[in-house]
Amino acid sequence: MSTTSYALIMLAAGIGIPILAALNAALGVRIGSPVAAGAILFVIALGATVLVLVFTGPAPLVQAQFAPKHLFLAGLLVAFYVLSITYVAPHFGVGNAVFFVLLGQLISAALIDHFGLFGAQISPLTLTRSIGIGLMGLGVFVTQQV
C-alpha cells in the first residue's frame, strides 16, 4: 500500500470518530444508558470484526496466546474511549469532546514516537512538532471560549 492509501484510510477513520461519538451519545441518551449504548456498539463491532476475520483467515488468532499480555490493555483503552465519549458528548458537545481527544492523541502519539514505545518507529519530538502540539492546544482553548 502507498503512503497516500494509508493517509486516506486514517482520514476516513478520523472522520468516523466524531460520527461514532454523536451516534453513540444519541443512542445512550435515547435508551437512558451510556453503558448500554457502549455495550451495543461493541457487540456490533465484534460482529463486524469477526466477519472480516472469517474472510481474511482466523489463523493469526493462534499467535495471540504468545503476545505479551500488556498489549491486550488496548481493549480497555478502547472501552474507556467509547464509554467516556458516549457519556461526555451529550453534556459537553461532540466537538468539544473530540477536540480534547485529538489533543490527547497528539500528546500521546508524540511521546510514543519519541521514545519508540510499544515497538513504534522512533521519531524524535522536535521543536517543530512541539510547536504543532502547542498550537493544537491553543486551538482547543480558543474553541472553548464562548
N, C-alpha and C positions, 0 to 999 in steps of 0.2 A: 504494500500500500504506500501511497505517496504522502508526504507531509500535508499536502492540501486535503487529501481524503481524511486524515486523522483530524485536522483542524475542523473540517465540516461536520464530522461525527460529533466532536466535542461542542461545536457551536449548537448543534441540534440538541445535545444533552443539556446545555446551558439554557436554551430556550424552554426546554421542558421543565426545568426546576421551578420557575415561578408558576407555570401552569399546574404542575403537581401540587404545589403549595396551595394555590387557590381552590383547586378542585377538592383536595382532601380536607382543607379547612371548611369549605362549604358543606361537605358531607358530614364532618364532625358536628357542625352546628345543626344541620338538618336532623341528624339522628340523636343529638344530645350527648355525644361522647367522642372526644378526640381519640381516645384509646381504641374504641371500637372501629373508628374510621381508619386508624393506623393498621389494625389487625386485618381489616378487609383489604386494604391496599397491599399488605404483604401476602395475603392468600392469592390475590390476583397476580402479583409479581412472581410468586413461586410458580404458579401455573404457567405463566409466560416463559419463565426461565427453564422449567422442565421441558416444555415443548421445544424450545431451541436446543436444549441438551439432547433430546431424542434425535433431532436431525443432524447435530454435529458430532454425536457419539459420546456416550457417557463414560468411556474408558478412563479419562483423567480423574474421575471421582475416586478411583482406587488409590491414586497418588496422594489424595488429601490426607490420608492417615499418616503420611510421612512428613507432612508440612509442620513447621514449628507452630506450636499451639497459640502463641501470641498473635499470629496472623488472623486467627478467627475472631479477634476482637473487632474487626471491621464490621461484622454483623451487628454488634452492639452500637457502634457509631452510626450506622445507617438507621437503626431503630430510634436512636436518640434524635437524629435529624428529623425523621418523619414525624415522630410524636411531638417534638418541640415546635416544628413549623405548623403542624396541624392545630396545636393549641394556641400558639402565639399569633399567627397571622390574622385571625378574626378580631383580635383585640388591638393589634399593633399595626396592621396593614401588611399585605403581601409584599409590597415594595420595600417597606422599612425592614421587614424580617429578612428578605433576600439580600438587601444591601449589606446587612450585618453578617449574613452568611458569606457573602463574597469577600468582605474584609477579612473574616476569619480564614477563609480559604487561601487568600493571598499570603497572609502571615504564615500559616501552617505550611503551605507549599514552598515558600521561600526558605523556611528552616529545614524542611525535609530535603530539598535540593542542595542547600548549602552544606549540610552535614552528610548527605548521602544516606539518610536514614531508611531503613527497611529495604535496602538494596537499590535505592533510587540512584540515578546517574547524578554525579556531583556537578552542581552549577553554583559557583560562589555567589554570595549575596553582595553584589556590588553597590556602589553609591547610587548608580542609576536605578537599579531595582529597588533599593531602599526609598528613593525619592518617589518612585511609582507607587509603592505601597502607602507612603505618606500622603500622596495626592488622592489615593482612593479613600483613605481615612478622612481626609478633608472633605471629599465629595459626600461621604456618608454623613458627616456633620452638617454640611450645607443642606442636604435633603431633609434633615430633621428639623430645620428652622421653619417655623410657621409664620 
